Amino acid sequence: MNSKDAMKVLVMLAVAVAVVASYCYARVDLGMTLAQVDQALEQWLSKASQITILIWGQIIVAAIAGLAYKVWRHHRNLSTNNV
């Protein structure tokens, strides 16, 4: 296992620990019932999915814009070479 794979495993473990710690904090420190925790989790997942959709939309737009720029630059270079 190289260092990149080890780092991925550590990040996944950190996320799992953060989820468990957040659940324990909500249940014990905030005194939330299981239904309240479930409701908060559903709200968070809804927001997370909206943010994920927004990010992927921006990535797609950036990829299309980058491709359009490459095509434009290629055509511009062809037209300046023919002059």
Residue pairs with C-beta under 8 A, 6 or more apart in sequence:
1 9
23 37
26 32
26 36
26 37
26 40
27 34
27 37
32 40
